[in-house]
Structure formats: C-alpha cells, structure tokens
C-alpha cells in the first residue's frame, strides 16, 4: 500500500504525522508531496492524508466530502479535482482520505494509526 501525504512548508501536518508513524508501518510506502502530480502516477487504490480545517481529530472522508471549486484557469485544478476525475474514469477503485486536524498531538498520531 502507498499513502500520499499532502503538505507544504506552511501546511506540514500530514508530513509531520508521516514522520512520526512511518517506522510503525514498514509495509506501507509513504510519499510526502506538495503537488497533485503524484496522484497521476497511481493506478491502484489510493490512501491520502491531508490537513483539514474545522476538525478536532483525524477522520475518514469520502470523495463526496471534497469541496468543489470553480475552475477558471489551469491553476484552479486541485487534488480533489484529480481524485474525482481518476475515480470517474476508473483509474482508481478505492480511495481512503484521512483528514488530519490542524493541531497535532499524541492522540492525533494514535488515531491516524488506527485509521490506517
């Protein structure tokens, strides 16, 4: 299994969680990325981890939970768009999205481990 952890230098929550749990899951390949390009390389089941505003603890989200954005330019294409597109064309069958709260503590790490 592979897990895509989305983040950036200003949005490190998923990356920080991966750093703390990766040794506990030797059978999982974790990929920390800041671009949606990594999604396009998948042709299997996908697990995504990303920070989500407004949640207090890690949770599973479905593809329908992803917010629709209005597409005006090529810069408006985000991870949600690509995940929905790939699911629609059959490139991915199963998608698990683990939402990470903006504040991470020991309980957050424990809860993410359970969700994996």
GROMACS elastic network, one bead per residue, 0.5 to 0.9 nm:
[ bonds ]
;  ai    aj funct       b0    kb
    1    27     6  0.71133   500
    1    28     6  0.51265   500
    1    29     6  0.63564   500
    1    30     6  0.86560   500
    1    45     6  0.79378   500
    1    46     6  0.80127   500
    1    47     6  0.81210   500
    2    27     6  0.88389   500
    2    28     6  0.55817   500
    2    30     6  0.57692   500
    2    31     6  0.73384   500
    2    45     6  0.83514   500
    2    46     6  0.68844   500
    2    47     6  0.67227   500
    2    48     6  0.88563   500
    3    28     6  0.71224   500
    3    29     6  0.62735   500
    3    31     6  0.61111   500
    3    32     6  0.84245   500
    3    46     6  0.67305   500
    3    48     6  0.57041   500
    3    49     6  0.72161   500
    4    29     6  0.87052   500
    4    30     6  0.61699   500
    4    32     6  0.60957   500
    4    33     6  0.69518   500
    4    38     6  0.77490   500
    4    39     6  0.79483   500
    4    46     6  0.76461   500
    4    47     6  0.62382   500
    4    49     6  0.61500   500
    4    50     6  0.85157   500
    5    13     6  0.89843   500
    5    14     6  0.54334   500
    5    15     6  0.59937   500
    5    17     6  0.88124   500
    5    18     6  0.73255   500
    5    30     6  0.71387   500
    5    31     6  0.60158   500
    5    33     6  0.60982   500
    5    34     6  0.82797   500
    5    47     6  0.85613   500
    5    48     6  0.58921   500
    5    50     6  0.60121   500
    6    11     6  0.84483   500
    6    12     6  0.81315   500
    6    13     6  0.86466   500
    6    14     6  0.62328   500
    6    15     6  0.70591   500
    6    31     6  0.85180   500
    6    32     6  0.61454   500
    6    33     6  0.52127   500
    6    34     6  0.55393   500
    6    35     6  0.74659   500
    6    36     6  0.83727   500
    6    48     6  0.74163   500
    6    49     6  0.62000   500
    6    50     6  0.51575   500
    6    51     6  0.78306   500
    7    10     6  0.77101   500
    7    11     6  0.50749   500
    7    12     6  0.51473   500
    7    13     6  0.70100   500
    7    14     6  0.62835   500
    7    15     6  0.62980   500
    7    32     6  0.72579   500
    7    33     6  0.62547   500
    7    34     6  0.50684   500
    7    35     6  0.82676   500
    7    49     6  0.89474   500
    7    50     6  0.68208   500
    7    51     6  0.77118   500
    8    12     6  0.56391   500
    8    13     6  0.89125   500
    8    15     6  0.83152   500
    8    33     6  0.76623   500
    8    34     6  0.53444   500
    8    35     6  0.87989   500
    9    12     6  0.59397   500
    9    34     6  0.87062   500
   11    14     6  0.79811   500
   11    15     6  0.84517   500
   11    50     6  0.89811   500
   11    51     6  0.74356   500
   11   102     6  0.85855   500
   12    15     6  0.51594   500
   12    16     6  0.59254   500
   12    17     6  0.85861   500
   12    50     6  0.89536   500
   12    51     6  0.81042   500
   13    16     6  0.51814   500
   13    17     6  0.62847   500
   13    18     6  0.87450   500
   13    50     6  0.73135   500
   13    51     6  0.59325   500
   13   100     6  0.68850   500
   13   101     6  0.76460   500
   13   102     6  0.65274   500
   13   103     6  0.75812   500
   13   104     6  0.69971   500
   14    17     6  0.51038   500
   14    18     6  0.62550   500
   14    19     6  0.87154   500
   14    32     6  0.80879   500
   14    49     6  0.58458   500
   14    50     6  0.52921   500
   14    51     6  0.61279   500
   14    99     6  0.86520   500
   14   100     6  0.65082   500
   15    18     6  0.51185   500
   15    19     6  0.62909   500
   15    20     6  0.88268   500
   15    31     6  0.89065   500
   15    32     6  0.60077   500
   15    33     6  0.83375   500
   15    49     6  0.86384   500
   15    50     6  0.85194   500
   16    19     6  0.50918   500
   16    20     6  0.64506   500
   16    21     6  0.88976   500
   16   104     6  0.84928   500
   17    20     6  0.51786   500
   17    21     6  0.62790   500
   17    22     6  0.84002   500
   17   100     6  0.85440   500
   17   104     6  0.78793   500
   17   108     6  0.83758   500
   17   109     6  0.63747   500
   17   112     6  0.80889   500
   18    21     6  0.52432   500
   18    22     6  0.55161   500
   18    23     6  0.89899   500
   18    30     6  0.70715   500
   18    31     6  0.86991   500
   18    32     6  0.78805   500
   18    49     6  0.89546   500
   19    22     6  0.59012   500
   19    23     6  0.81905   500
   20    23     6  0.75275   500
   20    24     6  0.85041   500
   20   109     6  0.74441   500
   21    24     6  0.54123   500
   21    25     6  0.69207   500
   21   109     6  0.73172   500
   21   110     6  0.89306   500
   21   112     6  0.86704   500
   21   113     6  0.73077   500
   22    25     6  0.54037   500
   22    26     6  0.68548   500
   22    28     6  0.77179   500
   22    29     6  0.82258   500
   22    30     6  0.71031   500
   23    26     6  0.59607   500
   24    27     6  0.89850   500
   24   113     6  0.86445   500
   25    28     6  0.55823   500
   25    29     6  0.83831   500
   25   113     6  0.89116   500
   26    29     6  0.75838   500
   31    38     6  0.85041   500
   33    36     6  0.78025   500
   33    37     6  0.86936   500
   33    38     6  0.71259   500
   34    37     6  0.87522   500
   34    38     6  0.87624   500
   35    38     6  0.66514   500
   35    39     6  0.84928   500
   35    78     6  0.86833   500
   35    79     6  0.81114   500
   36    39     6  0.55433   500
   36    40     6  0.73852   500
   36    77     6  0.87583   500
   36    78     6  0.67206   500
   36    79     6  0.53944   500
   36    82     6  0.75069   500
   37    40     6  0.54788   500
   37    41     6  0.72084   500
   37    79     6  0.88017   500
   38    41     6  0.54798   500
   38    42     6  0.72924   500
   39    42     6  0.56248   500
   39    43     6  0.88182   500
   39    46     6  0.84158   500
   39    79     6  0.77042   500
   39    82     6  0.72538   500
   39    83     6  0.72752   500
   39    86     6  0.87035   500
   40    43     6  0.78869   500
   40    82     6  0.77325   500
   40    83     6  0.87840   500
   40    86     6  0.80529   500
   42    45     6  0.77759   500
   42    46     6  0.73401   500
   42    91     6  0.77564   500
   42    92     6  0.74816   500
   43    46     6  0.84149   500
   43    86     6  0.87455   500
   43    90     6  0.88554   500
   43    91     6  0.53210   500
   43    92     6  0.56736   500
   43    93     6  0.86678   500
   44    91     6  0.70355   500
   44    92     6  0.52115   500
   44    93     6  0.68057   500
   44    94     6  0.77262   500
   45    91     6  0.88892   500
   45    92     6  0.55661   500
   45    93     6  0.57822   500
   45    95     6  0.59165   500
   45    96     6  0.81973   500
   46    92     6  0.70896   500
   46    93     6  0.82444   500
   46    94     6  0.63751   500
   46    96     6  0.63196   500
   46    97     6  0.82748   500
   47    94     6  0.84008   500
   47    95     6  0.58895   500
   47    97     6  0.57986   500
   47    98     6  0.74623   500
   47   116     6  0.85785   500
   48    95     6  0.77238   500
   48    96     6  0.62522   500
   48    98     6  0.60555   500
   48    99     6  0.83684   500
   49    96     6  0.85753   500
   49    97     6  0.59130   500
   49    99     6  0.59999   500
   49   100     6  0.68377   500
   50    97     6  0.77588   500
   50    98     6  0.66347   500
   50    99     6  0.54713   500
   50   100     6  0.57178   500
   50   101     6  0.86054   500
   51    98     6  0.85541   500
   51    99     6  0.57248   500
   51   101     6  0.56710   500
   51   102     6  0.59750   500
   52    55     6  0.64524   500
   52    58     6  0.89074   500
   52    99     6  0.55608   500
   52   100     6  0.57130   500
   52   101     6  0.55708   500
   52   102     6  0.65387   500
   53    56     6  0.87625   500
   53    99     6  0.89813   500
   53   100     6  0.85021   500
   53   101     6  0.65260   500
   53   102     6  0.62385   500
   54   101     6  0.73554   500
   54   102     6  0.80232   500
   55    58     6  0.73786   500
   55    59     6  0.81618   500
   55    99     6  0.80286   500
   55   100     6  0.77024   500
   55   101     6  0.53697   500
   55   102     6  0.77180   500
   56   100     6  0.84684   500
   56   101     6  0.56107   500
   56   102     6  0.79687   500
   56   103     6  0.79613   500
   56   108     6  0.89295   500
   57    99     6  0.81895   500
   57   100     6  0.68660   500
   57   101     6  0.56740   500
   57   103     6  0.88403   500
   57   104     6  0.87074   500
   57   107     6  0.82852   500
   57   108     6  0.62073   500
   57   111     6  0.76186   500
   57   112     6  0.89059   500
   58    98     6  0.66181   500
   58    99     6  0.53385   500
   58   101     6  0.60515   500
   58   108     6  0.63531   500
   58   109     6  0.86305   500
   58   111     6  0.62995   500
   58   112     6  0.61303   500
   58   115     6  0.81741   500
   59    97     6  0.82009   500
   59    98     6  0.56835   500
   59    99     6  0.52262   500
   59   100     6  0.71186   500
   59   101     6  0.87217   500
   59   111     6  0.84003   500
   59   112     6  0.80474   500
   59   115     6  0.76529   500
   60    96     6  0.69191   500
   60    97     6  0.56279   500
   60    99     6  0.61664   500
   60   115     6  0.73971   500
   61    64     6  0.80495   500
   61    65     6  0.60463   500
   61    66     6  0.80177   500
   61    96     6  0.69665   500
   61    97     6  0.50819   500
   61    98     6  0.62162   500
   61    99     6  0.66416   500
   62    65     6  0.53057   500
   62    66     6  0.73203   500
   62    95     6  0.74884   500
   62    96     6  0.67871   500
   62    97     6  0.63685   500
   63    66     6  0.56077   500
   63    80     6  0.77400   500
   63    83     6  0.76421   500
   63    84     6  0.68098   500
   63    87     6  0.88993   500
   63    95     6  0.73695   500
   63    96     6  0.82325   500
   63    97     6  0.77342   500
   64    67     6  0.77890   500
   64    84     6  0.86364   500
   66    80     6  0.58670   500
   66    81     6  0.86628   500
   66    84     6  0.88312   500
   67    80     6  0.72215   500
   68    80     6  0.75765   500
   68    81     6  0.77036   500
   69    76     6  0.75050   500
   69    77     6  0.83025   500
   69    78     6  0.84159   500
   69    80     6  0.87174   500
   69    81     6  0.81653   500
   70    76     6  0.73931   500
   71    74     6  0.74919   500
   71    75     6  0.82783   500
   71    76     6  0.52963   500
   71    77     6  0.67816   500
   72    75     6  0.80488   500
   72    76     6  0.64649   500
   73    76     6  0.55870   500
   73    77     6  0.78504   500
   74    77     6  0.59076   500
   75    78     6  0.79729   500
   77    80     6  0.80735   500
   77    81     6  0.60306   500
   77    82     6  0.73807   500
   78    81     6  0.54167   500
   78    82     6  0.66040   500
   78    83     6  0.88158   500
   79    82     6  0.52327   500
   79    83     6  0.60450   500
   79    84     6  0.85343   500
   80    83     6  0.51705   500
   80    84     6  0.60987   500
   80    85     6  0.84680   500
   81    84     6  0.53307   500
   81    85     6  0.61042   500
   81    86     6  0.86480   500
   82    86     6  0.60270   500
   82    87     6  0.84726   500
   83    86     6  0.52497   500
   83    87     6  0.61405   500
   83    88     6  0.85429   500
   83    92     6  0.83481   500
   83    95     6  0.83761   500
   84    87     6  0.51555   500
   84    88     6  0.60645   500
   84    89     6  0.87146   500
   85    88     6  0.50850   500
   85    89     6  0.62794   500
   85    90     6  0.85885   500
   85    91     6  0.86277   500
   86    89     6  0.52950   500
   86    90     6  0.61130   500
   86    91     6  0.50633   500
   86    92     6  0.59489   500
   86    93     6  0.88404   500
   87    90     6  0.51247   500
   87    91     6  0.59361   500
   87    92     6  0.51270   500
   87    93     6  0.63777   500
   87    94     6  0.80970   500
   87    95     6  0.82380   500
   88    91     6  0.77116   500
   88    92     6  0.83240   500
   89    92     6  0.80511   500
   90    93     6  0.63701   500
   92    95     6  0.72451   500
   98   112     6  0.75932   500
   98   115     6  0.74223   500
   98   116     6  0.83614   500
   99   112     6  0.89099   500
  100   103     6  0.82859   500
  100   104     6  0.79530   500
  100   108     6  0.78332   500
  100   112     6  0.79948   500
  101   104     6  0.66172   500
  101   108     6  0.78949   500
  103   108     6  0.84160   500
  104   107     6  0.79469   500
  104   108     6  0.56659   500
  104   109     6  0.73767   500
  105   108     6  0.52336   500
  105   109     6  0.66314   500
  105   110     6  0.89360   500
  106   109     6  0.51955   500
  106   110     6  0.63509   500
  106   111     6  0.87162   500
  107   110     6  0.50210   500
  107   111     6  0.60726   500
  107   112     6  0.85964   500
  108   111     6  0.51349   500
  108   112     6  0.61925   500
  108   113     6  0.86932   500
  109   112     6  0.52365   500
  109   113     6  0.63632   500
  109   114     6  0.88924   500
  110   113     6  0.52270   500
  110   114     6  0.65634   500
  110   115     6  0.89787   500
  111   114     6  0.51516   500
  111   115     6  0.64303   500
  111   116     6  0.89014   500
  112   115     6  0.50557   500
  112   116     6  0.63337   500
  113   116     6  0.52942   500
